[in-house]
Amino acid sequence: MRLAAIDCGTNSIRLLVVDARPDGRLEEEARRTTMVRLGQGVDATGEFHPDALARTFAACDDYAALIDEVGGVDRLRFVATSAARDAANSGVFFQGVHERFGVMPDIIAGAEEARLSFTGASAGIEDPDDPVLVIDIGGGSTELVRGSEGHIEVAESLDIGAVRLRERLLHDDPPTAEQVAAAREQVGVLLDASEVPLDGVGTFIGVAGTITTMGAVTLGLPAYDRSQVHRAVITPEVVHETATDWLSRTIESLRTIPSMHPQRAEIICAGALILDEITARVQRPLVVSESDILDGIALDLLSR
């Protein structure tokens, strides 16, 4: 059985095509990530920007063509998260997706997003020590999920992500010290009020673009290499040093980093700040996972 999972977030849209084997393994056929900034201006206007929709539909056209190239799929699920939850003109988005894939976007709540992220991330790390904390820093929200023995104990979706934090508070390029301090204070307030305990963690796993990029930079890779980034370990000290460095640099300077996606450079300082604030509270090395919500969606499709 061939399955396709599409995750459309605030900053990027991603595709995973897998073959489900009789022994339950998922064999990857294709994986793509496209930076579309669907959430451009949604926090301020409450609507999708026409340019953002155009970029997203162009990526959808590419993904539909790729699915055709691999011979089609038996099941497809299109998951949309934070930006689609918040946009008043989501009908245009729904129609465009349906025209290209024949399915309606599945707008999932934060709890479902957290469950799928935990499932995917946990599947990518062998024999983790409990309790496991998985964090997923997206463009519009950040998921915190804690569990043991493969089961979620508590999860929360915080209404802050790399795009939102950049647009709300980190306006300058690079952000001023006052802006950074205000952003740290806002993120800190949300984390300290969270229902998810950040202490006493056995295994600390991070997924999504901010974290995988930091993993590649920490390894000093000349170009992004998913196979090397997966299961890389970043200490709290390195997280803090890297976040501090990125917050002090211009977007153009960040784009010169070999493993940095040029479009991610626009918002990665905000993602790094969020990661730094979380890691400072967890005080455990962070294990980078390339297995994430896409893998969780595929596993969920298989279980059905």
Rosetta blueprint (number, residue, H / E / L):
1 M L
2 R E
3 L E
4 A E
5 A E
6 I E
7 D E
8 C E
9 G L
10 T L
11 N L
12 S E
13 I E
14 R E
15 L E
16 L E
17 V E
18 V E
19 D E
20 A E
21 R L
22 P L
23 D L
24 G L
25 R L
26 L E
27 E E
28 E E
29 E E
30 A E
31 R E
32 R E
33 T E
34 T E
35 M E
36 V L
37 R L
38 L L
39 G L
40 Q L
41 G L
42 V H
43 D H
44 A H
45 T H
46 G L
47 E L
48 F L
49 H L
50 P H
51 D H
52 A H
53 L H
54 A H
55 R H
56 T H
57 F H
58 A H
59 A H
60 C H
61 D H
62 D H
63 Y H
64 A H
65 A H
66 L H
67 I H
68 D H
69 E H
70 V L
71 G L
72 G L
73 V L
74 D L
75 R E
76 L E
77 R E
78 F E
79 V E
80 A E
81 T L
82 S H
83 A H
84 A H
85 R H
86 D H
87 A L
88 A L
89 N L
90 S H
91 G H
92 V H
93 F H
94 F H
95 Q H
96 G H
97 V H
98 H H
99 E H
100 R H
101 F H
102 G L
103 V L
104 M L
105 P L
106 D E
107 I E
108 I L
109 A L
110 G H
111 A H
112 E H
113 E H
114 A H
115 R H
116 L H
117 S H
118 F H
119 T H
120 G H
121 A H
122 S H
123 A H
124 G L
125 I L
126 E L
127 D L
128 P L
129 D L
130 D L
131 P L
132 V E
133 L E
134 V E
135 I E
136 D E
137 I E
138 G L
139 G L
140 G L
141 S L
142 T E
143 E E
144 L E
145 V E
146 R E
147 G E
148 S E
149 E L
150 G L
151 H E
152 I E
153 E E
154 V E
155 A E
156 E E
157 S E
158 L E
159 D L
160 I L
161 G L
162 A H
163 V H
164 R H
165 L H
166 R H
167 E H
168 R H
169 L L
170 L L
171 H L
172 D L
173 D L
174 P L
175 P L
176 T L
177 A H
178 E H
179 Q H
180 V H
181 A H
182 A H
183 A H
184 R H
185 E H
186 Q H
187 V H
188 G H
189 V H
190 L H
191 L H
192 D H
193 A L
194 S L
195 E L
196 V L
197 P L
198 L L
199 D L
200 G L
201 V L
202 G L
203 T E
204 F E
205 I E
206 G E
207 V E
208 A L
209 G H
210 T H
211 I H
212 T H
213 T H
214 M H
215 G H
216 A H
217 V H
218 T H
219 L H
220 G L
221 L L
222 P L
223 A L
224 Y L
225 D L
226 R H
227 S H
228 Q H
229 V H
230 H L
231 R L
232 A L
233 V E
234 I E
235 T L
236 P H
237 E H
238 V H
239 V H
240 H H
241 E H
242 T H
243 A H
244 T H
245 D H
246 W H
247 L H
248 S L
249 R L
250 T L
251 I H
252 E H
253 S H
254 L H
255 R L
256 T L
257 I L
258 P L
259 S L
260 M L
261 H L
262 P L
263 Q L
264 R H
265 A H
266 E H
267 I L
268 I H
269 C H
270 A H
271 G H
272 A H
273 L H
274 I H
275 L H
276 D H
277 E H
278 I H
279 T H
280 A H
281 R H
282 V H
283 Q L
284 R L
285 P L
286 L E
287 V E
288 V E
289 S L
290 E L
291 S L
292 D L
293 I H
294 L H
295 D H
296 G H
297 I H
298 A H
299 L H
300 D H
301 L H
302 L H
303 S H
304 R L
